[in-house]
């Protein structure tokens, strides 16, 4: 096919069909591009950006059209059949403008093959033809500095799904109403406050309710009880394990009391702030960092069958402080500055 960058404007089915002509590498590239194809809308710009060829919406005698001479003379889109005033070229105007050798029947056959509703939209709108027909991937390659990063984000945005069932379950369990913007913040929070993959993975498993507790482990026959590891009085739910258990509740209160006494950082832990994170607080960055680190500490205490202690928790904070100080050498100047400012809020309990 001789279409250059215009090839990427083809439909998903057309791209998957023509990829067979390429080697395995380009087959993979074309398949990835095909996965980004957006559903067609009735917006005039979308209709004018539709390719004339290999388009299942434009059929002649039950087949898609493919006129190599037209493509070689830069006629590829419906937009190329439109004059500056928004009207279709007639046959003579088309020949003169593009210097193409084509028949009267070939030209008008393609015009007649355009869906009637598309032509009605074009005729009913007051607009001029597009100056250029752009494609987001081609545009990114030409204009964006970090192309790979930009394309990676496009692919992620395409495949990402909102975990609505999980959100609804947490809203019920926590007894609070959370808007979409807040969910975006809570789900992205681990990426904002730490570079440590184990902490990120831990919070991901908790938010998606796949973190192992005795309730889940007993169902899988890996535990003989579903009661809390610490108090052995109540079922070990996420809410009980990380907040309601009397040993864990005492641990949180004692830790945040020490934080207030030593660092003058005042915070009263709530169920939602421990499970999801802190959204509105002057020291939210360091609070969220401490909560995430100490939540994982509590969980490992459960694995070791030991009760959480504030003294050991502070040792954990010191370890992650040192990790962050080393990672600053690999970060941008602004990010390193944020890390340093974050930890400076609890300098008095950090051993340097």
WORA-V912522 format. One record per run of one state. SS is the DSSP state (a for helix, b for strand, c for the rest). FROM is the first residue (numbers start at 1). TO is the last residue. If there is no record, write none. Layout:
ss=SS from=FROM to=TO
ss=SS from=FROM to=TO
This chain:
ss=c from=1 to=3
ss=a from=4 to=9
ss=c from=10 to=11
ss=a from=12 to=21
ss=c from=22 to=23
ss=a from=24 to=34
ss=c from=35 to=43
ss=a from=44 to=48
ss=c from=49 to=50
ss=b from=51 to=51
ss=c from=52 to=58
ss=b from=59 to=60
ss=c from=61 to=62
ss=b from=63 to=64
ss=c from=65 to=67
ss=a from=68 to=72
ss=c from=73 to=76
ss=b from=77 to=77
ss=a from=78 to=81
ss=b from=82 to=82
ss=c from=83 to=87
ss=b from=88 to=88
ss=c from=89 to=90
ss=a from=91 to=98
ss=c from=99 to=103
ss=a from=104 to=113
ss=c from=114 to=115
ss=a from=116 to=124
ss=c from=125 to=135
ss=a from=136 to=143
ss=c from=144 to=146
ss=a from=147 to=159
ss=c from=160 to=163
ss=a from=164 to=174
ss=c from=175 to=179
ss=a from=180 to=193
ss=c from=194 to=196
ss=a from=197 to=207
ss=c from=208 to=213
ss=a from=214 to=219
ss=c from=220 to=226
ss=b from=227 to=227
ss=c from=228 to=234
ss=b from=235 to=235
ss=c from=236 to=237
ss=a from=238 to=244
ss=c from=245 to=245
ss=a from=246 to=263
ss=c from=264 to=270
ss=a from=271 to=275
ss=c from=276 to=283
ss=a from=284 to=304
ss=c from=305 to=309
ss=a from=310 to=330
ss=c from=331 to=332
ss=a from=333 to=344
ss=c from=345 to=346
ss=a from=347 to=349
ss=c from=350 to=352
